[in-house]
Amino acid sequence: MGTLAHLLVDDRIIVGHGTSKSQWLRAFEKQPLPKLNFESFYSKRIIIVAPHPDDEILGCGGLIQQLRAQNCTILILAVSNGTQSHPQSKKYSPDELDIIRPQETLAALNCLGVTDYCQRIALNLSDGHLHLQTQDLSHGLSKIVQPNDILICSYMLDGHPDHEAVGRTTHAFAKAQGLFYLQVLIWAWHWAAPFDPRIDWEQARTYQLTEEQLTKKHQAILQFKTQLEADESTGRGAVLSPEVINRLLMPYEVYLSDSF
């Protein structure tokens, strides 16, 4: 996750505690979403396009485990190394974060049990400025993506500018190449209300995590220590607060696509 300072994307604002996990659970209990049919993913290569180190786990930590069980090859395309998550910090400099945050991703993938089956490629684009580098991202995708790959990326209306830039660019690339793709909700859980009309719920599908998958996802999230700790040098709280983590540990992950 990149810095959340001054995030304002139209009316998708990430401030305060956001919508609670219990509100989402009650809403989906009353009106369940259709389930994701991932049987056709078997033995395919899945490319997860992550704006920052941790987004692949926060969004897809459950599905990654299931995909590995289905003999899929998983490639994490790290768009940035999240070097701007602690602006003006004396605790973590950008150069230190450039090293630490990818290490946290590898530790998290190890918790999921997929390290030996998962490749990570870093594009090293500039954290916080991905909207200015969409051509670079498209070029990176064109060099890596193969026919029949399945793409998973952050939601193009997720509320975080970097997430939205990656979502829009990956969506456009997938459509142009005729590839199946999914977008995963991460920060939208914060700013949206249940069945918020700003999200096209007709395109939404859920992946239900097993108890073991949920436990491993939680363990994986705990590896991102830079995002879980307050920064005493700036007085800023943790990027990933306990409320945010709790909400991202719902028993399902939600993916959207107009490919369904």
Secondary structure, 3 states (H helix, E strand, C coil): CCCCCCCEECCEECCCCCCCHHHHHHHHHHCCCCECCCHHHCCCEEEEEECCCCHHHHHHHHHHHHHHHCCCEEEEEEEECCCCCCCCCCCCCHHHHHHHHHHHHHHHHHHHCCHHHEEEEEEEECCCCHHHCHHHHHHHHHHHCCCCCEEEEECCCCCCHHHHHHHHHHHHHHHHHCCCEEEECCCHHHHCCCCCCCCCHHHEEEEECCHHHHHHHHHHHCCCHHHHCCECCCCECCCCCHHHHHHHCCCEEEEECCCC
